[in-house]
């Protein structure tokens, strides 16, 4: 049974940590909650004790014979702080230890995951930005806050990410193991996900079956490895991964513009989205009526731009590009041609069809490398597959440094 310390800062989002705690305990983890004094003004100690089934650790001077200010951090497999306020980020960055939670952060040698929540102005303040950068340089996983409704009438970036998505990142950290390196720390990665839609009229579109699950799995696993993630989502109905900068697009041209812009500062680009190869040559401003067309309808299609090939032409030295090939026959042979044409480092090959890949929670793939390497992945969760591909990416990033 893994030991998790859940730190709770003094923000209005403290009530959301109750849901995060429930997810940890129902998954079999032993959780000790360490709230700050301010956090206890939002959620009382009896609530934390009842939900965790453990005594609440909130005072350096309680149970002194057990030396809690040292023992909690030393015995943890993971420390999660949600919400992490601006004050907590500042104290953690500067090594201050004036309560049990900040003492625990200093003594922990396990992975530490901080989920900030505060008003936009506080998050964007240069002092907070420097504190976050300092923590990330030390290997602490600091998630980007979500955007949305804040306290009162304010709206902006600073909202605590969804507890289920914080848990998803934490679960990947634990799956990699306490000693696993945060080998994407300091790296910026761009991931595309979902399927584009090309409008035919105000009602209809040409699209594909991509759900975005594999791209979102790449985002969650990259976050767990310490990366700054830009996720470009094309028509995806999944919960936003906690900590990713999310860009929503619909058409292939929108995907192209967003990807080319984000890729300029990226160390790696994973093109897991399924852009439509063709689009209607014309767009009907009004709904096309069946009664006006008889029993047939002819639609002229024109080719969309090849985003992966354009990225290959524009790539910076040392940048790693991962393309995807969804094939119904001769998968590897077709993928090798795409790998060369797109000038990618790796291409993930999927054989697709009814009940295969699209919308599923598992995936089977072969990854071909421009260096001639071939890596086969048997059926496994999409997150496990993503982690396997990141292993290949980080090897190439390291060799190009």
MARFIZA-301155 format. One record per residue (C-alpha): residue number from 1; x, y negated, z negated. Coordinates in Angstrom, 2 decimals, padded with zeros to 5 digits. Each point is the difference from the previous one (the first is absolute). Example, Ala and Ser with C-alpha at 12.3 -4.5 7.8 and 13.67 -1.06 7.14 Angstrom:
2
@nr->1; xx->012.30; yy->004.50; zz->-007.80 $
@nr->2; xx->001.37; yy->-003.44; zz->000.66 $
This chain:
401
@nr->1; xx->000.00; yy->000.00; zz->000.00 $
@nr->2; xx->001.50; yy->-003.32; zz->001.05 $
@nr->3; xx->000.21; yy->-002.87; zz->-002.46 $
@nr->4; xx->-001.28; yy->-003.34; zz->001.26 $
@nr->5; xx->000.16; yy->-003.31; zz->-001.81 $
@nr->6; xx->-002.76; yy->-002.36; zz->001.11 $
@nr->7; xx->000.82; yy->-003.58; zz->-000.91 $
@nr->8; xx->-002.84; yy->-002.50; zz->000.11 $
@nr->9; xx->000.62; yy->-003.73; zz->000.25 $
@nr->10; xx->-002.27; yy->-002.75; zz->-001.25 $
@nr->11; xx->-002.04; yy->-000.83; zz->003.08 $
@nr->12; xx->-003.65; yy->000.23; zz->000.89 $
@nr->13; xx->000.85; yy->003.02; zz->002.20 $
@nr->14; xx->000.84; yy->002.01; zz->-003.14 $
@nr->15; xx->-003.42; yy->001.64; zz->000.18 $
@nr->16; xx->000.99; yy->001.59; zz->003.34 $
@nr->17; xx->002.82; yy->001.84; zz->-001.77 $
@nr->18; xx->-002.68; yy->002.12; zz->-001.66 $
@nr->19; xx->-000.75; yy->001.57; zz->003.37 $
@nr->20; xx->003.72; yy->000.50; zz->000.67 $
@nr->21; xx->000.36; yy->001.70; zz->-003.37 $
@nr->22; xx->-002.91; yy->002.31; zz->000.79 $
@nr->23; xx->001.63; yy->001.02; zz->003.29 $
@nr->24; xx->003.26; yy->000.88; zz->-001.76 $
@nr->25; xx->-001.61; yy->002.00; zz->-002.80 $
@nr->26; xx->-002.39; yy->001.89; zz->002.29 $
@nr->27; xx->003.01; yy->001.00; zz->002.11 $
@nr->28; xx->001.63; yy->001.63; zz->-003.02 $
@nr->29; xx->002.50; yy->-002.68; zz->-000.99 $
@nr->30; xx->000.62; yy->-000.90; zz->-003.65 $
@nr->31; xx->-000.38; yy->-003.76; zz->-000.27 $
@nr->32; xx->000.99; yy->-002.38; zz->-002.77 $
@nr->33; xx->-001.53; yy->-003.43; zz->000.41 $
@nr->34; xx->002.15; yy->-002.96; zz->-001.06 $
@nr->35; xx->-002.07; yy->-003.18; zz->000.16 $
@nr->36; xx->001.32; yy->-003.45; zz->-000.79 $
@nr->37; xx->-001.66; yy->-002.01; zz->-002.73 $
@nr->38; xx->-001.71; yy->-002.11; zz->002.67 $
@nr->39; xx->-001.26; yy->003.11; zz->001.79 $
@nr->40; xx->-001.78; yy->001.08; zz->-003.18 $
@nr->41; xx->-002.08; yy->-003.18; zz->000.21 $
@nr->42; xx->-001.48; yy->001.39; zz->003.23 $
@nr->43; xx->-000.21; yy->003.74; zz->-000.80 $
@nr->44; xx->000.19; yy->001.31; zz->-003.56 $
@nr->45; xx->002.27; yy->002.74; zz->-001.33 $
@nr->46; xx->-002.91; yy->002.45; zz->-000.64 $
@nr->47; xx->-000.80; yy->000.00; zz->003.71 $
@nr->48; xx->003.58; yy->000.90; zz->000.95 $
@nr->49; xx->000.18; yy->002.69; zz->-002.69 $
@nr->50; xx->-003.28; yy->001.59; zz->001.04 $
@nr->51; xx->000.89; yy->000.07; zz->003.70 $
@nr->52; xx->003.56; yy->001.26; zz->-000.49 $
@nr->53; xx->-000.54; yy->002.38; zz->-002.92 $
@nr->54; xx->003.20; yy->-001.48; zz->-001.44 $
@nr->55; xx->000.69; yy->-002.60; zz->-002.67 $
@nr->56; xx->000.46; yy->-003.48; zz->001.41 $
@nr->57; xx->003.52; yy->-001.37; zz->-000.28 $
@nr->58; xx->-000.27; yy->-003.76; zz->-000.42 $
@nr->59; xx->002.34; yy->-000.95; zz->-002.85 $
@nr->60; xx->003.77; yy->000.29; zz->-000.35 $
@nr->61; xx->-000.47; yy->000.32; zz->-003.77 $
@nr->62; xx->-002.47; yy->002.89; zz->000.08 $
@nr->63; xx->001.41; yy->003.50; zz->-000.60 $
@nr->64; xx->003.48; yy->-001.45; zz->-000.36 $
@nr->65; xx->001.41; yy->003.37; zz->-001.03 $
@nr->66; xx->-000.65; yy->001.20; zz->003.57 $
@nr->67; xx->001.83; yy->-003.02; zz->001.48 $
@nr->68; xx->-002.75; yy->-000.66; zz->002.56 $
@nr->69; xx->001.76; yy->-002.93; zz->001.68 $
@nr->70; xx->002.63; yy->002.47; zz->001.24 $
@nr->71; xx->-001.78; yy->003.34; zz->000.05 $
@nr->72; xx->-002.86; yy->-000.94; zz->002.32 $
@nr->73; xx->002.26; yy->-001.15; zz->002.80 $
@nr->74; xx->002.47; yy->002.84; zz->-000.44 $
@nr->75; xx->-002.70; yy->002.67; zz->000.15 $
@nr->76; xx->-001.93; yy->-001.31; zz->003.00 $
@nr->77; xx->000.00; yy->001.50; zz->003.49 $
@nr->78; xx->-001.63; yy->-003.17; zz->001.33 $
@nr->79; xx->-000.82; yy->-003.45; zz->-001.35 $
@nr->80; xx->-002.87; yy->-001.86; zz->001.68 $
@nr->81; xx->-001.01; yy->-003.52; zz->-000.95 $
@nr->82; xx->-003.41; yy->-001.13; zz->001.25 $
@nr->83; xx->-000.71; yy->-002.82; zz->-000.05 $
@nr->84; xx->003.49; yy->-001.47; zz->-000.15 $
@nr->85; xx->-000.43; yy->-003.70; zz->-000.75 $
@nr->86; xx->002.38; yy->-002.78; zz->001.02 $
@nr->87; xx->001.23; yy->-000.08; zz->-003.60 $
@nr->88; xx->000.74; yy->003.74; zz->-000.01 $
@nr->89; xx->001.85; yy->-000.23; zz->003.33 $
@nr->90; xx->002.14; yy->-002.82; zz->-001.37 $
@nr->91; xx->000.81; yy->001.89; zz->-003.20 $
@nr->92; xx->000.84; yy->003.20; zz->001.89 $
@nr->93; xx->002.23; yy->-001.85; zz->002.45 $
@nr->94; xx->001.94; yy->-001.73; zz->-002.78 $
@nr->95; xx->000.16; yy->002.94; zz->-002.40 $
@nr->96; xx->-002.06; yy->-001.58; zz->-002.76 $
@nr->97; xx->-001.45; yy->002.39; zz->-002.57 $
@nr->98; xx->-002.36; yy->-001.67; zz->-002.45 $
@nr->99; xx->-002.65; yy->002.71; zz->-000.15 $
@nr->100; xx->-000.35; yy->003.76; zz->000.43 $
@nr->101; xx->-000.71; yy->-000.09; zz->003.73 $
@nr->102; xx->003.04; yy->-002.11; zz->000.92 $
@nr->103; xx->002.17; yy->002.20; zz->-002.26 $
@nr->104; xx->-001.33; yy->003.04; zz->001.84 $
@nr->105; xx->000.89; yy->-001.53; zz->003.37 $
@nr->106; xx->003.58; yy->-000.54; zz->-001.18 $
@nr->107; xx->000.45; yy->003.55; zz->-001.24 $
@nr->108; xx->-001.71; yy->001.82; zz->002.87 $
@nr->109; xx->002.33; yy->001.86; zz->002.37 $
@nr->110; xx->-002.85; yy->001.45; zz->002.04 $
@nr->111; xx->-001.70; yy->-001.68; zz->002.96 $
@nr->112; xx->-001.83; yy->-003.22; zz->-000.90 $
@nr->113; xx->-003.00; yy->-001.19; zz->002.00 $
@nr->114; xx->-001.40; yy->-003.49; zz->-000.53 $
@nr->115; xx->-003.35; yy->-001.10; zz->001.42 $
@nr->116; xx->-000.19; yy->-003.80; zz->-000.30 $
@nr->117; xx->-003.23; yy->-001.94; zz->-000.37 $
@nr->118; xx->-000.24; yy->-003.78; zz->-000.41 $
@nr->119; xx->-001.25; yy->-003.11; zz->001.74 $
@nr->120; xx->001.40; yy->-000.68; zz->003.45 $
@nr->121; xx->001.93; yy->-003.08; zz->-001.13 $
@nr->122; xx->001.73; yy->002.02; zz->-002.71 $
@nr->123; xx->000.89; yy->002.83; zz->002.39 $
@nr->124; xx->001.37; yy->-002.42; zz->002.60 $
@nr->125; xx->001.99; yy->-002.10; zz->-002.50 $
@nr->126; xx->003.76; yy->000.14; zz->000.71 $
@nr->127; xx->000.70; yy->001.20; zz->-003.55 $
@nr->128; xx->-002.29; yy->003.01; zz->000.43 $
@nr->129; xx->001.42; yy->000.72; zz->003.45 $
@nr->130; xx->003.54; yy->000.03; zz->-001.42 $
@nr->131; xx->-001.04; yy->002.25; zz->-002.88 $
@nr->132; xx->-001.63; yy->002.47; zz->002.39 $
@nr->133; xx->003.07; yy->-000.01; zz->002.26 $
@nr->134; xx->002.24; yy->000.67; zz->-003.02 $
@nr->135; xx->-002.12; yy->002.93; zz->-001.13 $
@nr->136; xx->-000.09; yy->001.50; zz->003.48 $
@nr->137; xx->003.77; yy->-000.24; zz->000.30 $
@nr->138; xx->000.23; yy->002.07; zz->-003.18 $
@nr->139; xx->-002.18; yy->002.73; zz->001.49 $
@nr->140; xx->-003.29; yy->-000.92; zz->-001.67 $
@nr->141; xx->-003.02; yy->000.58; zz->002.22 $
@nr->142; xx->-001.95; yy->-003.25; zz->000.04 $
@nr->143; xx->-003.18; yy->000.27; zz->002.04 $
@nr->144; xx->-001.35; yy->-002.93; zz->001.95 $
@nr->145; xx->-003.28; yy->-001.24; zz->-001.49 $
@nr->146; xx->-003.19; yy->000.28; zz->002.03 $
@nr->147; xx->-001.91; yy->-002.93; zz->001.43 $
@nr->148; xx->-003.56; yy->-000.75; zz->-001.02 $
@nr->149; xx->-002.14; yy->-001.50; zz->-002.76 $
@nr->150; xx->001.99; yy->-001.06; zz->-003.06 $
@nr->151; xx->-001.17; yy->-001.30; zz->-003.37 $
@nr->152; xx->-002.79; yy->-002.53; zz->000.36 $
@nr->153; xx->-000.66; yy->-001.27; zz->003.52 $
@nr->154; xx->003.58; yy->000.29; zz->001.25 $
@nr->155; xx->000.87; yy->002.24; zz->002.94 $
@nr->156; xx->003.48; yy->000.90; zz->001.20 $
@nr->157; xx->002.97; yy->002.30; zz->-000.50 $
@nr->158; xx->000.46; yy->001.14; zz->-003.57 $
@nr->159; xx->-002.73; yy->002.55; zz->-000.57 $
@nr->160; xx->000.92; yy->003.32; zz->-001.62 $
@nr->161; xx->-000.02; yy->002.72; zz->002.68 $
@nr->162; xx->-002.65; yy->002.67; zz->-000.24 $
@nr->163; xx->000.86; yy->002.36; zz->-002.90 $
@nr->164; xx->-000.42; yy->003.06; zz->002.23 $
@nr->165; xx->002.62; yy->-001.39; zz->002.38 $
@nr->166; xx->002.40; yy->-000.86; zz->-002.82 $
@nr->167; xx->-000.43; yy->003.60; zz->-001.15 $
@nr->168; xx->000.68; yy->001.26; zz->003.53 $
@nr->169; xx->003.39; yy->-001.77; zz->000.04 $
@nr->170; xx->000.78; yy->001.18; zz->-003.53 $
@nr->171; xx->-000.85; yy->003.57; zz->000.99 $
@nr->172; xx->002.47; yy->-000.15; zz->002.89 $
@nr->173; xx->002.71; yy->-001.35; zz->-002.32 $
@nr->174; xx->-000.56; yy->002.91; zz->-002.38 $
@nr->175; xx->-000.10; yy->002.48; zz->002.90 $
@nr->176; xx->003.46; yy->-001.12; zz->001.11 $
@nr->177; xx->001.40; yy->000.56; zz->-003.48 $
@nr->178; xx->001.53; yy->-002.15; zz->-002.68 $
@nr->179; xx->003.46; yy->000.12; zz->001.55 $
@nr->180; xx->-001.08; yy->-000.62; zz->003.60 $
@nr->181; xx->001.61; yy->-003.16; zz->001.37 $
@nr->182; xx->-002.09; yy->-002.98; zz->001.06 $
@nr->183; xx->001.75; yy->000.26; zz->003.34 $
@nr->184; xx->-002.18; yy->-002.59; zz->001.75 $
@nr->185; xx->000.53; yy->-002.66; zz->-002.67 $
@nr->186; xx->000.84; yy->-003.30; zz->001.66 $
@nr->187; xx->-001.23; yy->001.28; zz->003.37 $
@nr->188; xx->-002.85; yy->-001.51; zz->001.99 $
@nr->189; xx->-002.09; yy->002.46; zz->001.96 $
@nr->190; xx->-002.89; yy->-000.49; zz->002.40 $
@nr->191; xx->-002.61; yy->002.73; zz->000.40 $
@nr->192; xx->-002.89; yy->000.04; zz->002.44 $
@nr->193; xx->-003.10; yy->002.09; zz->-000.65 $
@nr->194; xx->-003.40; yy->000.79; zz->001.45 $
@nr->195; xx->-001.38; yy->-000.23; zz->003.50 $
@nr->196; xx->-000.59; yy->-003.06; zz->002.13 $
@nr->197; xx->-003.34; yy->-000.83; zz->001.57 $
@nr->198; xx->-000.42; yy->-001.63; zz->003.40 $
@nr->199; xx->-003.39; yy->-001.75; zz->000.29 $
@nr->200; xx->-002.20; yy->000.74; zz->002.99 $
@nr->201; xx->-002.86; yy->-002.23; zz->-001.11 $
@nr->202; xx->-001.11; yy->-001.47; zz->-003.38 $
@nr->203; xx->-001.15; yy->003.48; zz->-001.11 $
@nr->204; xx->002.27; yy->002.60; zz->001.61 $
@nr->205; xx->003.71; yy->000.64; zz->000.07 $
@nr->206; xx->002.59; yy->002.49; zz->001.26 $
@nr->207; xx->001.98; yy->001.54; zz->-002.84 $
@nr->208; xx->001.34; yy->003.22; zz->-001.47 $
@nr->209; xx->-000.33; yy->002.26; zz->-003.03 $
@nr->210; xx->002.91; yy->-001.28; zz->-002.08 $
@nr->211; xx->-001.03; yy->-000.48; zz->-003.64 $
@nr->212; xx->003.17; yy->-001.75; zz->-001.18 $
@nr->213; xx->000.65; yy->002.62; zz->-002.70 $
@nr->214; xx->003.52; yy->000.84; zz->001.21 $
@nr->215; xx->001.02; yy->-003.65; zz->000.27 $
@nr->216; xx->-001.37; yy->-000.74; zz->-003.47 $
@nr->217; xx->001.94; yy->003.01; zz->-001.31 $
@nr->218; xx->003.15; yy->-001.52; zz->001.45 $
@nr->219; xx->-000.81; yy->-003.26; zz->-001.79 $
@nr->220; xx->-000.58; yy->001.60; zz->-003.41 $
@nr->221; xx->003.14; yy->002.13; zz->000.17 $
@nr->222; xx->002.14; yy->-002.94; zz->001.15 $
@nr->223; xx->-001.30; yy->-002.08; zz->-002.91 $
@nr->224; xx->000.89; yy->002.81; zz->-002.42 $
@nr->225; xx->003.54; yy->-000.06; zz->001.40 $
@nr->226; xx->000.34; yy->-003.73; zz->-000.64 $
@nr->227; xx->-000.68; yy->-001.51; zz->003.43 $
@nr->228; xx->-001.72; yy->-003.26; zz->000.81 $
@nr->229; xx->-002.79; yy->001.18; zz->002.26 $
@nr->230; xx->-001.94; yy->-001.80; zz->002.69 $
@nr->231; xx->-002.92; yy->002.19; zz->001.03 $
@nr->232; xx->-001.77; yy->-000.90; zz->003.25 $
@nr->233; xx->-003.37; yy->001.72; zz->-000.05 $
@nr->234; xx->-002.17; yy->000.42; zz->003.09 $
@nr->235; xx->-003.61; yy->000.71; zz->-000.94 $
@nr->236; xx->000.78; yy->002.02; zz->-003.13 $
@nr->237; xx->-002.63; yy->000.57; zz->-002.68 $
@nr->238; xx->002.34; yy->001.23; zz->-002.74 $
@nr->239; xx->000.81; yy->-001.76; zz->-003.31 $
@nr->240; xx->002.88; yy->-002.46; zz->000.27 $
@nr->241; xx->003.29; yy->001.57; zz->-001.22 $
@nr->242; xx->001.12; yy->-001.78; zz->-003.16 $
@nr->243; xx->002.97; yy->-002.25; zz->000.68 $
@nr->244; xx->-000.12; yy->-000.16; zz->003.80 $
@nr->245; xx->-000.36; yy->-003.22; zz->001.97 $
@nr->246; xx->-003.04; yy->000.88; zz->002.10 $
@nr->247; xx->-000.67; yy->-001.41; zz->003.47 $
@nr->248; xx->-003.28; yy->001.01; zz->001.61 $
@nr->249; xx->-000.34; yy->000.20; zz->003.78 $
@nr->250; xx->-002.50; yy->001.46; zz->002.45 $
@nr->251; xx->001.24; yy->000.04; zz->003.60 $
@nr->252; xx->003.27; yy->001.25; zz->001.45 $
@nr->253; xx->001.08; yy->-003.54; zz->000.84 $
@nr->254; xx->-000.61; yy->-001.08; zz->-003.60 $
@nr->255; xx->002.01; yy->003.01; zz->-001.18 $
@nr->256; xx->002.78; yy->-000.90; zz->002.42 $
@nr->257; xx->000.29; yy->-003.61; zz->-001.18 $
@nr->258; xx->-000.10; yy->000.90; zz->-003.69 $
@nr->259; xx->002.54; yy->002.82; zz->000.37 $
@nr->260; xx->002.50; yy->-001.98; zz->002.07 $
@nr->261; xx->-000.16; yy->-002.87; zz->-002.48 $
@nr->262; xx->000.39; yy->002.18; zz->-003.09 $
@nr->263; xx->002.75; yy->002.12; zz->001.58 $
@nr->264; xx->002.34; yy->-002.98; zz->000.32 $
@nr->265; xx->000.98; yy->000.26; zz->-003.67 $
@nr->266; xx->-000.50; yy->003.77; zz->-000.43 $
@nr->267; xx->002.65; yy->002.62; zz->-000.68 $
@nr->268; xx->-002.32; yy->002.75; zz->001.24 $
@nr->269; xx->-003.21; yy->000.13; zz->002.02 $
@nr->270; xx->-002.29; yy->003.03; zz->-000.14 $
@nr->271; xx->-002.56; yy->-000.11; zz->002.81 $
@nr->272; xx->-002.62; yy->002.39; zz->-001.34 $
@nr->273; xx->-002.95; yy->-001.89; zz->001.53 $
@nr->274; xx->-001.73; yy->001.33; zz->003.11 $
@nr->275; xx->-000.35; yy->-002.93; zz->002.41 $
@nr->276; xx->-002.40; yy->000.46; zz->002.88 $
@nr->277; xx->001.92; yy->000.60; zz->003.22 $
@nr->278; xx->-002.66; yy->-001.78; zz->002.07 $
@nr->279; xx->-002.54; yy->-002.79; zz->-000.40 $
@nr->280; xx->-003.00; yy->-001.08; zz->002.08 $
@nr->281; xx->001.00; yy->-002.33; zz->002.84 $
@nr->282; xx->-002.98; yy->-002.22; zz->-000.81 $
@nr->283; xx->-001.99; yy->-000.77; zz->-003.12 $
@nr->284; xx->-003.76; yy->-000.35; zz->000.18 $
@nr->285; xx->-001.15; yy->-002.96; zz->-002.07 $
@nr->286; xx->-003.43; yy->001.60; zz->-000.44 $
@nr->287; xx->-000.82; yy->003.57; zz->-000.92 $
@nr->288; xx->000.02; yy->002.26; zz->003.05 $
@nr->289; xx->-003.55; yy->001.28; zz->000.38 $
@nr->290; xx->-000.65; yy->003.56; zz->001.04 $
@nr->291; xx->-003.03; yy->-001.14; zz->001.96 $
@nr->292; xx->002.17; yy->-002.29; zz->002.12 $
@nr->293; xx->002.53; yy->002.72; zz->000.91 $
@nr->294; xx->-002.08; yy->003.01; zz->000.88 $
@nr->295; xx->001.48; yy->003.39; zz->-000.91 $
@nr->296; xx->003.70; yy->-000.81; zz->000.55 $
@nr->297; xx->002.42; yy->-002.67; zz->-001.09 $
@nr->298; xx->003.43; yy->-000.58; zz->001.52 $
@nr->299; xx->002.56; yy->-001.73; zz->-002.20 $
@nr->300; xx->003.28; yy->-001.23; zz->001.46 $
@nr->301; xx->002.91; yy->000.40; zz->-002.43 $
@nr->302; xx->003.40; yy->-001.71; zz->-000.03 $
@nr->303; xx->003.11; yy->001.11; zz->-001.87 $
@nr->304; xx->000.84; yy->-001.49; zz->-003.39 $
@nr->305; xx->003.57; yy->-001.04; zz->-000.84 $
@nr->306; xx->002.33; yy->002.66; zz->-001.41 $
@nr->307; xx->000.74; yy->-001.38; zz->-003.47 $
@nr->308; xx->002.58; yy->002.62; zz->-000.92 $
@nr->309; xx->001.95; yy->-000.54; zz->003.23 $
@nr->310; xx->-000.01; yy->-003.76; zz->-000.56 $
@nr->311; xx->001.30; yy->000.48; zz->-003.52 $
@nr->312; xx->002.73; yy->002.24; zz->001.40 $
@nr->313; xx->001.10; yy->-002.74; zz->002.36 $
@nr->314; xx->000.00; yy->-002.64; zz->-002.75 $
@nr->315; xx->001.48; yy->002.06; zz->-002.84 $
@nr->316; xx->002.68; yy->-001.51; zz->-002.18 $
@nr->317; xx->003.29; yy->001.83; zz->-000.66 $
@nr->318; xx->-000.50; yy->002.45; zz->-002.88 $
@nr->319; xx->-003.79; yy->-000.08; zz->000.19 $
@nr->320; xx->-001.63; yy->003.45; zz->-000.06 $
@nr->321; xx->-003.04; yy->000.62; zz->002.19 $
@nr->322; xx->-002.39; yy->002.93; zz->-000.49 $
@nr->323; xx->-002.46; yy->000.72; zz->002.81 $
@nr->324; xx->-002.88; yy->002.47; zz->000.08 $
@nr->325; xx->-001.24; yy->002.39; zz->002.67 $
@nr->326; xx->-003.47; yy->001.55; zz->-000.20 $
@nr->327; xx->-000.11; yy->002.75; zz->002.62 $
@nr->328; xx->-002.44; yy->002.71; zz->001.03 $
@nr->329; xx->002.49; yy->002.11; zz->002.01 $
@nr->330; xx->003.77; yy->000.23; zz->000.62 $
@nr->331; xx->000.36; yy->-002.14; zz->-003.10 $
@nr->332; xx->003.76; yy->000.05; zz->-000.51 $
@nr->333; xx->000.86; yy->-000.37; zz->003.67 $
@nr->334; xx->-002.31; yy->-003.01; zz->000.37 $
@nr->335; xx->001.29; yy->-001.49; zz->-003.24 $
@nr->336; xx->003.64; yy->000.21; zz->001.11 $
@nr->337; xx->-000.83; yy->-002.13; zz->003.01 $
@nr->338; xx->-001.78; yy->-002.53; zz->-002.20 $
@nr->339; xx->002.91; yy->-000.09; zz->-002.43 $
@nr->340; xx->002.38; yy->-000.99; zz->002.79 $
@nr->341; xx->-002.36; yy->-002.50; zz->001.64 $
@nr->342; xx->-000.82; yy->-001.76; zz->-003.25 $
@nr->343; xx->003.64; yy->-000.06; zz->-001.18 $
@nr->344; xx->-001.07; yy->001.19; zz->-003.44 $
@nr->345; xx->002.19; yy->001.79; zz->-002.55 $
@nr->346; xx->-002.66; yy->002.53; zz->-000.96 $
@nr->347; xx->-003.32; yy->001.14; zz->001.39 $
@nr->348; xx->-002.58; yy->001.88; zz->-002.06 $
@nr->349; xx->-001.76; yy->002.56; zz->002.18 $
@nr->350; xx->-003.54; yy->001.17; zz->-000.77 $
@nr->351; xx->-002.09; yy->002.49; zz->001.92 $
@nr->352; xx->-003.49; yy->-001.45; zz->-000.22 $
@nr->353; xx->-003.46; yy->001.33; zz->000.72 $
@nr->354; xx->-003.30; yy->000.81; zz->-001.73 $
@nr->355; xx->000.56; yy->000.10; zz->-003.78 $
@nr->356; xx->003.73; yy->-000.65; zz->000.49 $
@nr->357; xx->001.87; yy->-002.95; zz->-001.49 $
@nr->358; xx->-002.59; yy->-002.76; zz->000.47 $
@nr->359; xx->-001.90; yy->-000.57; zz->-003.23 $
@nr->360; xx->001.63; yy->002.94; zz->-001.78 $
@nr->361; xx->001.87; yy->-000.22; zz->-003.31 $
@nr->362; xx->002.78; yy->002.29; zz->001.22 $
@nr->363; xx->002.30; yy->-000.08; zz->002.99 $
@nr->364; xx->002.44; yy->002.20; zz->001.90 $
@nr->365; xx->002.71; yy->-001.66; zz->002.06 $
@nr->366; xx->003.34; yy->000.28; zz->001.73 $
@nr->367; xx->002.32; yy->-003.00; zz->-000.15 $
@nr->368; xx->002.40; yy->-000.43; zz->002.88 $
@nr->369; xx->003.05; yy->-002.22; zz->-000.36 $
@nr->370; xx->001.78; yy->-002.02; zz->002.69 $
@nr->371; xx->003.15; yy->001.77; zz->-001.24 $
@nr->372; xx->-001.46; yy->003.36; zz->001.06 $
@nr->373; xx->-001.18; yy->001.04; zz->-003.46 $
@nr->374; xx->-003.22; yy->001.96; zz->-000.48 $
@nr->375; xx->-001.76; yy->000.11; zz->-003.39 $
@nr->376; xx->-003.14; yy->002.11; zz->-000.40 $
@nr->377; xx->-002.57; yy->-000.67; zz->-002.72 $
@nr->378; xx->-002.47; yy->002.76; zz->-000.80 $
@nr->379; xx->-003.54; yy->-000.90; zz->-001.06 $
@nr->380; xx->000.13; yy->-002.24; zz->-003.05 $
@nr->381; xx->-001.60; yy->-003.12; zz->-001.39 $
@nr->382; xx->000.44; yy->-003.11; zz->002.10 $
@nr->383; xx->001.85; yy->-001.64; zz->-002.87 $
@nr->384; xx->002.47; yy->002.89; zz->-000.24 $
@nr->385; xx->000.54; yy->-000.21; zz->003.76 $
@nr->386; xx->000.56; yy->-003.74; zz->-000.26 $
@nr->387; xx->002.60; yy->000.51; zz->-002.73 $
@nr->388; xx->001.78; yy->002.51; zz->002.23 $
@nr->389; xx->000.13; yy->-002.49; zz->002.86 $
@nr->390; xx->001.25; yy->-002.73; zz->-002.35 $
@nr->391; xx->002.87; yy->002.34; zz->-000.91 $
@nr->392; xx->000.98; yy->-000.01; zz->003.67 $
@nr->393; xx->-000.42; yy->-003.78; zz->000.23 $
@nr->394; xx->002.09; yy->-000.77; zz->-003.09 $
@nr->395; xx->002.84; yy->002.18; zz->001.30 $
@nr->396; xx->000.08; yy->-002.10; zz->003.15 $
@nr->397; xx->-000.29; yy->-003.29; zz->-001.89 $
@nr->398; xx->002.94; yy->001.00; zz->-002.20 $
@nr->399; xx->002.18; yy->001.04; zz->002.93 $
@nr->400; xx->-000.65; yy->-003.28; zz->001.81 $
@nr->401; xx->000.79; yy->-002.19; zz->-003.03 $
